[in-house]
Amino acid sequence: MVDAVTGTPGVGKSLLAASYAWACQQAGWPVIAWITAETEEQIVTGLASLARRLDLIVPDEDAYAAAVRAREWLSAARQPVLLVFDNAAAVEQVRRWCPATGAARILITTRNRAFHTRYEAVDVGVFTPGEAVTFLHQRTGRTTPGAAQVAAELGCLPLAVGQAGAYIHRRRLTYPAYLALLRDYPLDRYLSHAADGYPAVTAQAILLSIDQAEQTIPGARDLLELLAVLSEAGVPRAVLYGTSEPEPADADDIDQLLADLADTSLISFSEDGTTLLKHRLTSRVLRERAHHTTPAGDGDGDSGGQSRLAQGLDDAVDLLHRFNNHIPDGAATWAARAAVEMLMEQTTALYTLTALLREPSEHLLSLRSWCGTYLKDLDDLARAIPLLEQTLADRVRVLGGDHPDTLASRNDLAGAYRAAGDLDRAIPLYEQTLADCERVLGADHPTTKIVRGNVLAARQ
């Protein structure tokens, strides 16, 4: 059975699916999988991860083949299984990977009502006024007058009502006091417009919560802005720790900060507690505010100094480099495949966001290069080759054709071609790289010697 859970932004589609997943887990369903489905690459990565969890992986198999194996397993399943495609964008992308048979229960959360043409529709609306008031009473512990007015101001939108409830509870406010703060909030100071069709009042409610968290929780602003530029599909705790095996003291500090932010409803945790989640609009509000703010304060980010958003991107790249330092290369990469997928997901998010603002930095391109190398080590050449090709093109454009990193990229790409058996592309690229290395670095440079050895091996 396949259901498409649709509705306007902020009505709680993903929350509804998560509640259902939790009920399935409580009922003892043996397999529950949650896959971010904004792009086909995310779907393939998610299904490949499921294949690893189910121990379906075949040695030397790439992510696409593993995803197919997971889909086939789901199609043959006879026990209760739940598969969630969250925030799906394109019908055909999901259809290709949706099990056609079997007992698996499939939920698709999406804004795209075109899914109704193929799948059973579950349309999610806003709270009724009574539901919104009841929620506020439960969340705040207050049954005093004014909840109905707050709910009406927020359009009974679950996301906004949730933020209001958390804010009122933490600040011990009355409903009229919150309503006054909401109406007086200078939204235009930070946001030129509400994002993605959300009412402006929703952005106001989020910004009120952000301001309150930053004023009362040390370190909140830096962490929120860091999370805002990382993957909207979620950020594993291991990435924030910088390693899968952090020092207890370092983990305790981060965990306490995360727990405090979760109390504000600005972030939440995955069901197993290993991944940090935040609503997409919360991330976008944070990013737009950071784009118009300098690190020194509340000035205009376009005034000539670097904006807080640019600084946040740089900090995120540094964080991923620390995480990357703990991932082995070569044959040992197989034992760290889960960490590679984490690095891939977060690096891709940073690269995509950076492309909207500026050229990728040398350090970000270094992360992309490492991701391509790991995929090659994992024999996932279907993903490695396009990534290494794009990284080479970026380095030529940003760093120049003779930069040592660009020469290294040419060597890496030639190696991927060779691993794929494509010697017609590998050998000429190796030979070009060798000539460039001899000209730029000298015949005795270590990189030149490595490339020379690769040329001879490929010719043989």
C-alpha positions in Angstrom: 0.0 0.0 0.0 1.3 3.4 -1.0 0.0 6.7 0.4 1.0 10.2 -0.6 0.9 12.6 2.4 0.4 16.1 1.0 -0.3 19.5 2.3 0.9 23.1 2.4 4.3 23.8 4.0 4.3 23.7 7.8 1.2 21.5 8.3 3.3 18.7 9.8 3.5 16.1 7.0 6.8 14.7 8.1 5.7 14.8 11.7 2.7 12.8 10.9 4.8 10.2 9.0 7.3 10.1 12.0 4.4 9.5 14.4 3.2 6.6 12.3 6.8 5.3 12.1 7.0 5.5 15.9 3.8 3.5 16.2 5.1 0.9 13.8 8.3 0.6 15.9 6.3 0.3 19.1 4.2 -2.5 17.4 7.4 -4.4 16.7 7.7 -4.0 12.9 11.1 -5.5 11.9 12.1 -3.0 9.3 11.4 0.8 9.3 13.3 2.9 6.8 13.2 6.7 6.4 14.7 8.1 3.2 15.0 11.7 2.2 13.7 11.9 -1.3 14.3 15.4 -2.6 16.6 14.1 -5.3 17.2 10.7 -6.9 20.7 10.6 -5.5 19.3 10.8 -2.0 16.9 8.0 -2.7 19.6 5.8 -4.1 21.9 6.6 -1.1 19.1 5.9 1.3 18.1 2.5 -0.2 21.8 1.5 -0.4 22.1 2.3 3.3 19.0 0.1 3.9 20.7 -2.7 1.9 23.7 -2.5 4.3 21.4 -2.6 7.3 19.7 -5.7 5.9 23.1 -7.3 5.1 22.3 -7.5 1.4 25.5 -5.9 0.2 27.6 -7.8 -2.3 31.4 -7.1 -2.3 32.5 -4.5 -4.9 28.9 -3.4 -5.5 28.2 0.3 -6.1 25.4 2.3 -4.4 23.0 2.0 -7.4 23.2 -1.8 -7.4 22.8 -1.9 -3.7 19.7 0.3 -3.9 18.2 -2.1 -6.5 18.9 -5.0 -4.2 17.1 -3.2 -1.4 14.1 -2.4 -3.6 13.9 -6.1 -4.7 14.0 -7.2 -1.1 11.1 -4.8 -0.2 9.1 -6.1 -3.2 9.4 -9.6 -1.9 8.8 -8.8 1.8 6.0 -10.7 3.5 6.4 -9.3 7.0 5.3 -5.8 8.1 7.8 -3.2 6.7 7.5 0.6 6.6 9.3 2.7 4.0 9.0 6.5 4.1 10.1 8.7 1.2 10.3 12.1 2.9 9.9 15.5 1.1 9.6 13.8 -2.3 9.8 16.2 -5.3 9.3 14.3 -8.5 6.7 11.5 -9.1 8.8 9.6 -11.6 11.9 9.6 -9.4 10.0 8.0 -6.5 8.0 5.6 -8.8 11.3 4.1 -10.1 12.3 3.1 -6.6 9.0 2.3 -5.0 8.5 -1.4 -4.5 5.8 -2.7 -6.9 4.8 -5.7 -4.9 5.2 -7.2 -1.4 3.7 -6.3 2.0 5.7 -3.1 2.5 3.8 -0.1 3.7 5.0 3.0 1.8 4.4 6.7 2.9 5.4 9.6 0.7 5.5 13.1 2.2 5.4 15.8 -0.4 4.1 19.2 -1.4 3.6 18.0 -4.9 0.0 17.0 -5.4 0.8 15.4 -8.7 1.5 12.3 -6.5 -2.3 12.0 -6.2 -2.5 10.9 -9.8 -0.6 7.7 -9.0 -1.0 7.1 -5.2 -3.7 7.2 -2.6 -3.9 10.7 -1.2 -3.7 11.7 2.4 -4.1 15.4 2.5 -3.0 17.1 5.7 -4.5 20.4 6.7 -3.8 23.0 9.4 -5.1 22.6 12.9 -8.7 23.4 13.5 -9.0 26.4 16.0 -9.9 23.9 18.7 -6.9 21.7 18.0 -4.6 24.7 18.0 -5.8 25.9 21.3 -5.7 22.5 22.9 -2.1 22.1 21.6 -1.1 25.5 23.1 -2.7 24.6 26.4 -0.8 21.3 26.5 2.5 22.7 25.4 2.5 25.7 27.7 0.7 24.4 30.7 -1.5 27.5 30.6 -5.2 27.6 30.1 -5.6 31.3 30.7 -7.3 33.5 28.1 -5.6 34.4 24.8 -4.7 31.0 23.3 -7.4 31.4 20.7 -6.1 34.8 19.6 -2.5 33.4 19.3 -3.7 30.5 17.2 -5.7 32.7 14.9 -2.8 35.1 14.4 -0.6 32.1 13.4 -3.3 30.8 11.0 -3.4 27.5 13.1 -0.3 26.4 11.2 1.2 23.5 13.2 4.8 24.7 12.7 4.1 28.2 13.9 1.9 27.0 16.8 4.6 24.7 17.9 7.2 27.5 18.0 4.8 29.7 19.9 4.0 27.0 22.5 7.7 26.4 23.1 8.5 30.1 23.4 5.6 30.8 25.8 6.6 27.8 28.0 10.3 28.8 28.2 9.7 32.5 28.8 6.7 31.9 31.2 4.7 34.4 29.1 1.0 35.0 29.0 -0.7 34.6 25.6 -1.4 38.3 25.1 2.3 39.1 25.9 3.4 36.6 23.2 1.0 38.1 20.7 2.3 41.6 21.3 5.9 40.4 20.8 4.9 38.6 17.6 3.2 41.6 16.1 6.0 43.9 17.0 8.8 41.7 15.6 10.7 43.6 12.9 10.7 40.9 10.3 11.9 43.2 7.5 15.1 43.7 9.4 16.2 40.1 8.7 14.0 38.7 5.9 13.0 40.4 2.7 10.1 38.0 2.3 8.8 34.8 3.8 10.3 31.7 2.2 8.7 29.0 0.1 5.1 30.1 0.5 5.1 30.2 4.3 3.1 33.1 5.9 5.3 35.9 7.2 3.9 35.3 10.7 5.5 31.8 10.7 8.9 33.3 10.0 8.2 35.8 12.8 7.4 33.0 15.2 10.6 31.1 14.3 12.7 34.2 14.6 11.3 35.0 18.1 12.3 31.5 19.1 15.7 31.9 17.6 16.3 35.2 19.4 15.2 33.7 22.7 17.4 30.7 22.4 20.5 32.8 21.4 19.9 35.1 24.4 19.6 32.3 27.0 21.7 29.4 25.6 25.5 29.9 25.3 26.7 28.8 21.9 23.3 28.5 20.4 23.8 31.0 17.6 26.9 29.5 16.2 25.5 26.0 16.4 22.1 26.9 14.8 23.8 28.7 12.0 26.1 25.8 11.5 23.2 23.3 11.3 21.4 25.6 8.9 24.1 25.2 6.2 24.4 21.5 6.6 22.1 18.9 5.1 18.4 19.5 5.5 18.0 15.7 5.6 19.6 15.8 9.1 23.1 16.1 10.6 24.5 13.0 12.4 25.9 13.6 15.9 29.2 12.0 14.8 29.7 14.9 12.3 29.2 17.5 15.0 31.6 15.6 17.3 34.1 15.5 14.4 34.5 11.8 14.9 32.5 8.6 15.5 34.4 8.1 18.7 34.5 11.5 20.5 36.1 12.3 23.9 33.4 12.0 26.6 33.9 15.6 27.7 33.6 17.0 24.2 30.4 14.9 23.5 28.9 16.0 26.8 29.2 19.7 26.0 27.7 19.3 22.5 24.9 17.0 23.8 23.9 19.5 26.5 23.7 22.3 23.9 21.7 20.1 21.6 19.3 19.1 24.4 18.8 22.8 25.3 18.0 23.7 21.7 15.6 20.7 21.4 13.6 22.3 24.3 13.0 25.3 22.1 11.6 23.2 19.3 14.1 24.6 16.9 15.7 21.2 16.4 14.7 17.6 17.2 16.3 14.2 17.1 15.8 11.1 14.9 14.0 8.2 16.6 17.3 6.6 17.5 18.8 9.8 18.7 21.8 9.7 16.4 20.8 12.5 14.0 19.8 16.2 14.5 16.8 17.3 12.5 15.4 20.8 11.9 12.5 22.1 9.9 13.5 23.3 6.4 12.0 26.7 7.0 13.9 27.1 10.2 17.1 26.5 8.3 16.2 29.0 5.6 15.2 31.7 8.0 18.6 31.2 9.8 20.4 31.4 6.5 18.7 34.5 5.2 19.2 36.3 8.5 22.9 35.3 8.5 23.2 36.5 4.9 22.2 40.0 6.0 24.3 40.0 9.2 28.1 40.5 9.7 30.0 38.5 12.3 30.5 41.7 14.2 26.8 42.2 14.8 23.6 43.2 13.1 25.0 45.2 10.2 24.4 44.7 6.5 26.2 41.6 5.2 26.6 43.3 1.8 28.5 46.2 3.3 31.9 44.8 2.3 32.6 42.5 5.1 32.0 38.8 5.2 28.5 37.8 6.2 27.7 35.4 9.0 26.4 33.0 6.3 29.8 33.0 4.6 31.5 32.5 7.9 29.1 29.6 8.7 29.9 27.9 5.4 33.6 28.2 6.2 33.1 26.8 9.7 31.1 23.9 8.3 33.9 23.0 5.9 36.4 23.1 8.8 34.1 20.8 10.8 33.8 18.3 7.9 37.6 18.3 7.5 37.9 17.3 11.1 35.5 14.5 10.6 37.2 13.5 7.4 40.5 13.1 9.2 39.1 10.0 10.9 38.1 8.2 7.7 40.7 5.8 6.3 41.4 5.6 2.6 42.3 2.6 0.4 41.0 -0.8 1.3 40.2 0.3 4.9 37.5 2.6 3.5 35.1 -0.4 3.3 34.9 -0.5 7.1 34.1 3.2 7.2 31.4 3.3 4.5 28.8 4.7 6.8 31.1 7.6 7.6 31.8 8.2 3.9 28.1 8.5 3.2 27.8 11.0 6.1 30.6 13.0 4.6 29.1 12.8 1.1 25.7 14.0 2.3 27.0 17.0 4.2 29.6 18.0 1.6 27.0 17.9 -1.2 24.7 20.1 0.9 27.5 22.7 1.4 28.5 22.6 -2.3 25.0 23.1 -3.4 24.4 26.0 -1.1 27.8 27.6 -1.8 27.0 27.5 -5.6 24.2 29.9 -5.0 26.5 32.5 -3.3 30.0 32.3 -4.5 32.7 30.0 -6.0 33.6 27.0 -3.9 36.6 27.4 -1.7 39.8 25.5 -2.1 39.0 23.6 1.2 35.5 22.7 0.0 36.9 21.4 -3.3 39.3 19.3 -1.2 36.4 17.7 0.6 34.8 16.9 -2.8 38.0 15.4 -4.0 38.2 13.2 -0.9 34.6 12.1 -1.4 35.4 11.0 -5.0 38.5 9.1 -3.8 36.5 7.3 -1.2 33.8 6.3 -3.7 36.6 5.0 -6.0 38.0 3.0 -3.2 34.6 1.6 -2.6 34.3 0.7 -6.3 31.3 3.0 -6.6 32.5 4.3 -9.9 29.0 5.4 -11.1 29.1 8.1 -8.4 32.9 8.6 -8.3 33.5 9.5 -11.9 31.0 12.3 -12.2 32.1 13.8 -8.9 35.8 13.7 -9.8 35.0 15.2 -13.2 33.1 18.1 -11.7 35.8 18.6 -9.0 38.4 18.8 -11.8 36.3 21.4 -13.7 35.9 23.4 -10.6 39.5 23.4 -9.7 40.5 24.4 -13.2 38.1 27.3 -13.0 38.8 28.4 -9.4 42.5 27.5 -8.9 43.9 27.4 -12.5 45.1 24.5 -14.6 48.6 24.4 -13.1 47.6 24.4 -9.4 49.0 21.3 -7.6 45.4 20.4 -6.5 44.2 20.6 -10.1 47.0 18.3 -11.2 46.1 15.9 -8.4 42.5 16.0 -9.6 43.5 15.0 -13.1 45.5 12.1 -11.7 42.5 11.0 -9.5 40.1 11.1 -12.4 42.5 9.2 -14.7 42.6 6.6 -11.9 38.9 6.3 -11.8 38.7 5.9 -15.6 41.3 3.1 -15.3 39.4 1.4 -12.5 36.4 1.4 -14.7 38.4 -0.2 -17.5 38.2 2.9 -19.7 41.9 3.1 -20.8 41.0 5.2 -23.8 40.3 8.1 -21.4 42.7 7.1 -18.6 46.0 6.9 -20.5 45.7 10.2 -22.4 44.7 12.0 -19.2 47.6 10.4 -17.3 50.0 11.4 -20.0 48.7 15.0 -20.0 49.0 15.1 -16.2 52.5 13.8 -16.3 53.6 16.4 -18.8 52.0 19.2 -16.7 53.6 17.9 -13.5 57.1 17.8 -15.1 56.6 21.3 -16.4 55.1 22.8 -13.2 56.6 20.7 -10.4 59.7 19.2 -11.9 60.7 15.7 -12.9 61.7 14.7 -9.4 58.7 15.9 -7.5 56.9 13.2 -5.5 53.6 13.9 -7.3 55.4 13.6 -10.7 56.9 10.3 -9.7 53.4 9.0 -8.7 51.8 10.0 -11.9 54.7 8.6 -13.9 54.2 5.2 -12.2 50.5 5.4 -13.0 51.2 6.0 -16.7 53.4 3.0 -16.9 50.9 0.8 -15.0 48.0 1.9 -17.2 50.0 1.3 -20.4 50.8 -2.2 -19.2 
